[in-house]
Amino acid sequence: MDTVGKLFRSRDIYDLPKTDALFASAMRETCSFCYRNCDDYKRILDRKGFAPEMIDSIEDLSDLPFIPTLYFKHHHLKSVPDRKVFISATSSGTSGTMSNIVFDLRSLLTGAWMVLNVGRYHKLWSVVPVNYIIFGYQPSKTNRTAISKTAYGFTFFAPAISRTFALEMTPSGYKLNWDRVLKAMEKAAHSKFPMRTIGFPAYTYFLLKDMKAKGIRYKMPKGSMITMGGGWKQFYTEQPDKQEFYRLVKEVLDIDEDHVVEFFGAVEHPILYTDCRCHHFHIPVYSRILIRDPDTMKPIGNGRIGLVNLMSPMVRSTPVLSIMTDDLGIIHDEPCPCGASSPWLEIIGRVGVSDIVTCAAGGDEYLRNGS
Ligand SMILES: [Zn+2]
């Protein structure tokens, strides 16, 4: 079996040391594939004087040239022919420019193993059918954002009795339909089957606050779950204290904190980070993360705040194996009471607009000169 396939079949999803060597081999495999099949990627590596064979161990990955996520908004890199593109996903950018990442069938199947294993560890799979309430868009031909696809994908962890979408397609575009959501909540509360919500944390938070203000309280069936993904993005300033958020969930829906699950991922790095019962995003074996100094771009180690460099060999159809985000984060090494042994990532925020410009310039320069 290829090393990428072997890595993604790993069931000990938080045992990093056990998979270090395998991870390095898998990165080399994806790196050489992209190098051979994507001229732009080859050019980037050549300019940096880096060859895929130089990845011999996990330590070598800090030398692998990363690509800033912003780069993908202006360059559509791909390493498979069009006929092999199975899904073309765009990031949900608010600025108008969107990244376009293509997935071939093989990359998606690799990801399916990860979803299977992560879902098993975090007990997301269930044979008990559930009522889904999705604070997101109904997938359609015109809406190709990854988030709508991902949200829809999450409705397969447990069989669906119903799927209610908060954003509905109207002749004038998407519209938020609170009434429909509240009706679905009411119905779910009286069902014998659990309810699961899926969506942006901000939408979930605003809905719960609205329900609380209206004096609405439900006792959701046992096993009901709040699942959230996509981060806070433009709502950073309104992000509540986590404990306040969990209290609100308990108060309005009678769902306990350990049934509130948050996911983290990005279209350029479609790895399923799932928070543990202590709400930490542990790094799974399918990825590695380096924190880099925003000025020098050198790795600064764990326990210090810097730019988040995400790595994974999952996707080979677009060279996203090492990407530089515009997120500021920190990796924690402290042992976590949940028992997962891998360090966890905390996103502190995004670099400001002016900083993004600097970063973008820095990123482009980085790709041009190779410092
Ligand atoms: Zn934990």
Residues whose N, C-alpha, C, O or C-beta is under 5 A from the ligand:
A	BS01	ZN	C276 C278 H280 C336 C338 A340
